């Protein structure tokens, strides 16, 4: 069964909320959490371990193109194998992101560049009033620093929702 993924707000308890007023781009998506015992890091590992092939191909294309204009290659989103969830610490890489903070409620990851900063948060579980099933939220926030960052976000801002939803659908934690 394909999970229903809906647009939502960045959760009130998320670390991203503090930077929301200054954000140049943000979005948030909510989906059912089939296994409520999963921690946010485990949700991230499951998501990055099941990244669709077309998303990996887009990232490879992105990495090749951005080198031409001075942006850095961030590598692949997909995490294959690697270490167990218990071995990850703040400062470790997880796919293309560096883990900035994590606890039982949220994992905060990011990529910083001279052109823009990207932060991604996974918050769990969230039980909506009137619902029995827990849900989790994936939020992204971008702060743009210059014209190259704005140019980069023109196509990425349109493609990003498709990528996030596809990754969430495929992972279905």
N, C-alpha and C positions, 0 to 999 in steps of 0.2 A: 504494500500500500504506500503510495506517495504521500509524504507529509505535506500538510497545508502550511505554507510559509506566508506570513503577512507582514506588511510594513507596520512599524511601530515607532515609538519614541525611544531614545536612549534612556535606559532605566534610571530612576531617581537615585539609586544607590551606587551607580557606576562611577568609576574614577574619571570617565570621560566628561561627565556633566560639568566639571569645573572649567573646561576649555570650550564649551559649546558656544558661548557668546562670540568668541573670536574665531570660530571655525569658518573656513571658506567652503567646506563641503562636509556633509555628514549624512549618514543613513543608518537605519537599524531594522533588523528583521527578526521575527519571532517564529519559533517552530516547536512542535511537541517534543518532549524529551521522553523517549521510550524507557530508558533506564535511569530512574531518578537517583541512583547511587553514583552515577558518573560525576566526577569533579570537572570544573571548567577546563583544566589542562587535558583531561582525558577526552573531553568533547573536541578540543582543538586537535589532538593527536588523531582522533578518528576522522575528523573532517579533512585534515591535511594528508591523511593516509589513503583517502578515497577520492582525491581530486580527479575530476573527469579529464580524459586525455586532451580534449579540445582546450581546456583551461591551461594545461601544461604547455600546449603548443602556442597559445597566445602569449604566455609568459616568456617562452623562448624567443618569439618574434619581438616582443617588447624589449627584452634584454639586448638583442642585436641592434634594434633601431635606436634605442636611447644612448648607446655608446657613441653614436655618430654626433650627438648634440651635447655631450658632456655629462649626461646623467650616468649613475652607476648601475651596473648589472646587479640585480638582487638575487639571482639564482632561481631555483625552482620552488614552487609552493609545496609540492608533494613531498611528504616525509615517508620514506620507505625504510622499514626495519628500524634501526636506531636503538635508543635506550628506552628502558621502561619509564613510565610516567613518574615514578617515585625518584628517579635520578635527575630530573630536571630542576634547575635552580634559576633564580632571577639572574639575568645576564646571559643565559644560554640562548642559542639560536633554535628556533622552531620553524622549519621551512624558511621563508624569506624574512621572518620577523625575529626580533630580539625580545625575550621575555623581560618586561619591566616590573611587573608585580603579579603576585598570584596568591590566592587564598581559596577557601572552600566556596566562596561566593563568585569570584571573578578572576579571570586571567587578563592581563593587560599586556599587549605586545605592540611593537612599533618598528618603524624604519625612519631614520632621519637622513636628510640630504640637504645640501645647501639651497635646493630649489623648493623643497616641501618636506613636511613631516607627516607621517601617516601613523595613526594609532588604531588598533583593533582591540575590541573587548568582547569577551564571551562571559555572560552573566547567566547563572543557573541557581537552582530551579526557581522559576517564577510561577506561582499558581494564581491564575486570574480569578477574580470573584465569580462564583457560579460554575467553575470548572473543576473537575476532579484531577485531570492530568497536569503534571508539571510541564513547564515550557522553559526554553532558554532563548536568549537574545544575543545576536551577533551585531555589534555596532562598529562603525568605522567613522573616524574623524580625520580631516586633512586640514593642515595649516599651510598655506602657500606663501612662499617668501619672495618670489620675483616673477617676471614675465614668462620665463621658461617653465616654471611650475604651473602657471595659469594655462599656457599652451598645452602642456602635458595632460592636464586635467580635462581639457575639452573632450577628447575621445574617451579617456579613462572614466570620467564621471558618468558617461552613458553606458559603458560596458560593465562597470563594476556591479550594478545590481543584478545583472544576468549571471555573473561569476559567483557572487555570494549565494544567490538562490540555488544555483546548480550544485555548489559544494554542499550546502545544507541538505538539499534533497538526496544527494548521493550518500552522505554520511548517515543520516537518519538515526542519531544516537538514542 
